[in-house]
Amino acid sequence: MAEKLKIKLSIADRVYPLTIDPSQEEGLRKAAKNIEQLAKKFEQNYAVRDKQDVLAMCALQFASKIEQRGLDKMEDTREVVERLTALDELVNQKLSIK
């Protein structure tokens, strides 16, 4: 069993102490940094003062990116299936001509 690591992350002027697996540290620190940067951007561009509103906007932004990636992946998969089906039909046609 791996040793747990205790870290503190600062998000929206609050410190969150966490106990994590060492393998999670880099990802969590990057995520916290991305949230901080996006929150500052929202505060500057939209004059939002309430941290809860800023964090909700951040959550929506990140969630929409994840959803869009899923939709894009589904579209890519559909295109691959269509191409493979067309290729399969072409191969079957060529093999049946003999």
C-alpha positions in Angstrom: 0.0 0.0 0.0 1.5 3.3 -1.1 2.1 6.2 1.3 -0.6 8.9 1.2 0.5 12.4 0.5 -0.9 15.5 2.3 -1.2 18.6 0.1 -3.0 21.9 0.3 -4.6 23.4 -2.8 -5.8 27.0 -3.0 -8.9 27.6 -5.1 -10.9 30.8 -5.0 -9.1 32.2 -2.0 -9.7 29.1 0.0 -7.3 26.4 1.0 -8.3 22.8 0.7 -6.2 20.2 2.5 -6.2 16.8 0.7 -4.8 13.4 1.4 -4.0 11.8 -1.9 -2.0 9.1 -3.7 1.3 10.6 -4.9 0.4 9.7 -8.5 -2.5 12.2 -8.2 -0.5 15.2 -7.2 0.5 16.6 -10.5 -3.0 16.3 -12.0 -4.7 17.9 -9.0 -2.2 20.8 -8.9 -2.7 21.4 -12.6 -6.5 21.3 -12.2 -6.4 23.8 -9.3 -4.2 26.1 -11.4 -6.5 25.9 -14.4 -9.5 26.6 -12.1 -7.7 29.6 -10.6 -6.8 31.0 -14.1 -10.3 30.6 -15.5 -11.8 32.1 -12.3 -9.6 35.2 -12.7 -10.5 35.4 -16.3 -14.3 35.4 -15.5 -13.8 37.9 -12.7 -12.0 40.3 -15.1 -14.1 39.9 -18.1 -17.6 39.7 -16.5 -17.1 41.8 -13.3 -18.4 38.8 -11.3 -17.7 39.4 -7.6 -19.4 36.3 -6.0 -16.9 33.4 -5.8 -19.8 30.9 -6.0 -20.9 32.3 -9.3 -17.3 32.3 -10.6 -16.8 28.7 -9.5 -20.2 27.7 -11.1 -19.1 29.3 -14.4 -15.8 27.4 -14.2 -17.6 24.1 -13.5 -19.9 24.7 -16.5 -16.9 25.6 -18.7 -15.0 22.4 -17.8 -18.0 20.2 -17.9 -19.0 21.5 -21.3 -15.5 20.7 -22.6 -15.7 17.2 -21.4 -19.2 16.7 -22.9 -18.0 18.2 -26.3 -15.1 15.8 -26.4 -17.5 12.9 -25.8 -19.7 14.1 -28.7 -16.7 14.7 -30.9 -15.4 11.2 -30.1 -18.8 9.7 -31.0 -18.8 11.5 -34.3 -15.3 10.3 -35.1 -16.3 6.7 -34.2 -19.4 7.0 -36.5 -17.2 8.1 -39.4 -14.7 5.3 -38.8 -17.5 2.7 -38.7 -19.0 4.1 -42.0 -15.6 4.0 -43.7 -14.9 0.4 -42.5 -18.4 -0.7 -43.6 -17.7 0.8 -47.1 -14.3 -0.8 -47.2 -15.8 -4.2 -46.2 -18.4 -3.9 -48.9 -15.8 -3.1 -51.5 -13.6 -6.0 -50.5 -16.6 -8.4 -50.5 -17.6 -7.1 -54.0 -14.1 -7.7 -55.3 -13.8 -11.1 -53.8 -17.2 -12.3 -55.1 -16.3 -11.3 -58.8 -13.8 -14.1 -59.1 
